[in-house]
Amino acid sequence: MKRAPLSRLTALAGVAAVALTALPATAAVAAPTAVPAALSAPEPPCTAPTGPYQKELERKLRLKVDGKQSAADCVAIRKLQQQLNIDPADGRATAQTHGLLLVREARKNPNAAGKCPVRSYSVTCVDLRRQLLWVQVGKKVTFAPVPIRSGIRGLETRVGWHRVYWRHKDHFSTIYDGAPMPYSQFFSGGQALHGTYGDLFEAGSGGCVNLYVEDAERLWKKLGVGSRLYVWGAKPGTNVRYRDAHRLTDEELIAKYSGSEEIPVTWTLNTPLSPTEG
């Protein structure tokens, strides 16, 4: 008789335990309150001054073309720079901003104007006016447009048909204080396609076609001795030829400024190709 209350208590305890066990986990532990996502910080004021490519970018972005920076210009240019992954994206109309915009515009059809000859074989197209390089076979682009830096006034990159005749992967300049010229592919005297660690959008080269090192490496894998290039146009600001002012022939110009003791100063499409390839 004394055990009955204990049994009833035990039974009640068991029922309570089952009831607690049956409770959903969410009832036992309250879910944490969600924290609202932090709002993105507002853009800082755009205060960059007028840049050297102000009018060009105003035209491209369909802004008022007056060559003077405005608040609207600055914001639009900064947005473009952010899209192009330019750092700093400060809204100034720089050569880099203009150059990378030209690359982006050319991606779909770099040879829309038909300036680079269409051939059944591979042609490396070098557009000096737009400072672009790409490779095509027929009308098919096999190496997408990339930015370049060609020769400054007086040391212009030579236009016309060329062929790669000598390559040196780890070349160093023999005339410019041993400057590194990675992935050099020579096509006209001392002029070569090669990588640079400098700013592609600053001034110009000594006649070579400079590329970002990673682009030069990819192009190295694409081309070889005998590969054909076609160079045309003129880099902005290089229309007055230095050789005319100083009465130098092309050969003298190359020998004086763009030569290398390992490279001939004269070469034509009929010159036998060197069997040596770096």
C-alpha positions in Angstrom: 0.0 0.0 0.0 2.9 2.4 0.7 4.4 1.6 -2.7 1.5 2.7 -4.7 2.1 6.5 -4.5 5.8 5.9 -5.5 4.7 3.9 -8.5 2.3 6.6 -9.5 5.0 9.2 -9.0 7.4 7.1 -11.1 4.8 6.8 -13.8 4.1 10.5 -13.8 7.8 11.2 -14.0 8.1 8.8 -17.0 5.3 10.6 -18.8 6.9 13.9 -18.2 10.2 12.7 -19.5 8.6 11.3 -22.7 6.8 14.6 -23.1 10.0 16.6 -22.8 11.8 14.2 -25.2 9.1 14.6 -27.7 9.4 18.4 -27.7 11.1 19.7 -31.0 14.6 21.0 -30.6 13.6 24.5 -31.6 11.3 24.6 -28.5 14.2 23.7 -26.2 16.6 26.3 -27.6 15.4 29.6 -29.0 16.7 30.5 -32.4 19.0 33.5 -32.4 17.6 36.7 -33.7 18.9 37.4 -37.3 21.2 40.4 -37.6 20.4 42.6 -40.5 23.1 42.7 -43.2 25.3 45.8 -42.8 24.6 48.4 -45.4 27.5 49.1 -47.8 29.4 52.2 -47.1 28.5 55.1 -49.3 31.0 56.1 -52.0 33.4 58.9 -51.0 33.0 62.2 -52.8 34.6 62.2 -56.3 37.0 65.0 -56.5 39.6 64.0 -59.1 40.9 66.8 -61.4 40.7 66.9 -65.1 42.7 64.1 -66.7 44.7 63.8 -70.0 42.0 61.7 -71.6 39.1 63.8 -70.5 37.5 64.5 -73.8 38.0 60.9 -75.1 36.3 59.4 -72.1 33.5 62.0 -72.1 32.8 60.9 -75.7 32.9 57.3 -74.8 30.7 57.7 -71.8 28.3 60.0 -73.6 28.9 62.9 -71.3 29.1 66.6 -72.1 32.3 66.9 -74.1 34.1 70.0 -72.9 37.4 68.6 -71.7 36.7 69.8 -68.1 36.1 67.5 -65.2 32.7 67.8 -63.5 31.1 65.9 -60.6 29.1 63.8 -63.0 32.2 63.1 -65.2 34.1 62.0 -62.1 31.4 59.6 -60.9 31.0 58.1 -64.4 34.7 57.6 -64.9 35.1 56.1 -61.4 32.3 53.6 -62.1 34.1 52.7 -65.4 37.4 52.2 -63.5 35.7 49.9 -61.0 34.4 47.8 -63.9 37.8 47.6 -65.4 39.4 46.7 -62.1 41.6 49.8 -62.1 43.3 50.8 -58.8 42.9 53.5 -57.7 39.4 54.1 -59.1 39.4 57.8 -58.4 37.5 59.2 -61.4 40.5 60.8 -63.2 40.6 60.4 -67.0 43.9 58.5 -67.2 45.7 56.9 -70.1 45.2 53.5 -68.4 41.4 54.0 -68.2 41.2 55.0 -71.8 43.5 52.2 -72.9 41.7 49.4 -71.0 38.4 50.7 -72.3 39.6 50.3 -75.9 40.6 46.8 -75.1 37.1 46.0 -73.7 35.5 47.6 -76.8 37.7 45.6 -79.1 37.0 42.2 -77.5 33.9 41.4 -79.7 35.5 42.2 -83.1 39.0 43.8 -83.0 39.3 43.9 -86.8 35.9 45.5 -87.5 37.7 48.2 -89.5 39.5 45.5 -91.6 42.9 47.1 -91.1 44.7 43.8 -90.3 45.0 41.5 -93.4 42.9 38.4 -93.3 44.9 35.4 -94.3 44.6 31.6 -94.1 47.5 31.5 -91.7 48.0 33.1 -88.3 48.7 36.9 -88.3 49.7 38.9 -85.2 47.9 42.2 -85.6 49.5 45.3 -84.0 47.3 48.4 -84.1 49.5 51.3 -83.1 46.7 53.9 -83.1 44.6 52.0 -80.5 47.7 50.4 -78.9 46.3 46.9 -79.2 47.6 43.5 -80.2 45.7 40.3 -81.1 46.2 37.2 -83.2 43.8 36.0 -85.9 43.6 33.1 -88.4 41.3 34.2 -91.2 38.5 36.1 -89.4 38.8 34.0 -86.2 40.5 35.7 -83.3 42.8 33.1 -81.6 44.4 35.5 -79.1 42.1 38.1 -77.7 43.1 41.8 -77.8 45.5 43.0 -75.1 47.0 46.4 -74.4 50.5 47.3 -75.7 53.1 50.1 -75.6 54.9 50.9 -78.8 57.8 53.2 -79.7 57.9 56.9 -78.7 58.3 59.7 -81.2 61.6 59.2 -83.0 61.8 55.5 -82.0 58.5 54.4 -83.6 57.7 50.8 -84.0 58.2 49.9 -87.7 55.0 49.4 -89.7 54.3 46.7 -92.3 54.8 43.0 -92.6 57.3 41.3 -90.3 58.2 37.8 -89.2 59.6 36.6 -85.9 63.2 35.6 -86.7 64.7 35.2 -83.2 63.4 34.5 -79.7 65.0 34.7 -76.3 62.9 33.9 -73.3 65.1 35.5 -70.7 66.5 38.4 -72.7 68.1 41.5 -71.2 68.6 44.7 -73.2 72.2 45.4 -74.3 71.5 49.1 -74.7 69.1 50.1 -72.0 71.1 49.3 -68.9 70.3 45.6 -68.9 66.6 46.2 -68.7 64.7 42.9 -68.5 62.9 41.9 -71.7 61.1 38.6 -70.8 59.7 36.5 -73.6 61.4 38.5 -76.4 60.4 37.7 -79.9 62.4 39.8 -82.4 60.8 40.8 -85.7 62.6 43.9 -87.0 66.2 44.7 -86.2 66.3 45.2 -82.4 62.5 45.6 -82.2 60.7 42.8 -80.4 57.5 41.7 -78.8 58.3 41.4 -75.1 57.0 41.7 -71.6 57.6 44.7 -69.3 57.4 45.2 -65.6 56.8 48.9 -66.2 53.6 50.9 -66.8 52.2 50.2 -70.2 50.4 53.5 -70.2 53.4 55.7 -69.5 55.2 57.4 -72.5 56.4 54.7 -74.9 59.1 52.2 -75.7 62.3 52.4 -77.6 60.6 50.8 -80.6 59.6 47.4 -79.1 56.1 46.3 -78.6 55.7 46.0 -74.8 53.0 43.8 -73.2 52.1 42.8 -69.7 54.4 40.0 -68.7 51.6 37.5 -68.4 50.4 38.4 -71.9 53.9 38.2 -73.3 54.2 34.7 -71.8 50.9 33.6 -73.4 52.0 35.1 -76.7 55.3 33.3 -76.5 53.5 30.0 -76.3 51.3 31.0 -79.3 54.0 32.1 -81.7 57.3 30.8 -83.0 60.2 31.5 -85.4 58.6 32.5 -88.7 55.3 33.7 -87.2 53.9 36.7 -89.2 53.1 40.1 -87.8 51.4 43.1 -89.4 51.9 46.5 -87.8 50.0 49.6 -88.9 48.9 53.0 -87.8 50.7 55.5 -85.6 50.9 55.8 -81.8 49.2 59.2 -80.9 51.9 61.9 -80.8 54.5 60.1 -83.0 53.7 61.4 -86.4 56.9 63.5 -86.7 59.7 61.1 -87.4 63.0 61.6 -85.5 65.0 60.1 -88.4 63.9 62.9 -90.8 65.0 65.6 -88.4 68.3 63.9 -87.8 68.7 62.6 -91.4 69.0 59.0 -90.2 68.1 55.9 -92.3 66.0 53.2 -90.8 69.2 51.0 -90.5 71.1 53.8 -88.7 68.2 54.5 -86.4 67.9 50.8 -85.4 71.6 50.4 -85.0 71.9 53.5 -82.8 68.8 53.0 -80.6 67.3 49.6 -81.0 70.2 47.3 -81.8 71.7 44.4 -79.9 75.1 42.9 -80.4 73.4 39.5 -81.0 70.8 40.8 -83.5 71.3 42.0 -87.1 70.4 45.6 -87.8 68.9 44.8 -91.2 66.4 42.1 -91.9 63.8 41.5 -94.6 61.2 38.8 -95.2 63.8 37.2 -97.6 66.5 36.9 -94.9 66.9 33.2 -93.9 65.5 32.5 -90.4 67.9 31.6 -87.6 67.6 28.0 -86.6 68.3 29.1 -83.0 65.2 29.6 -80.8 65.5 30.6 -77.2 
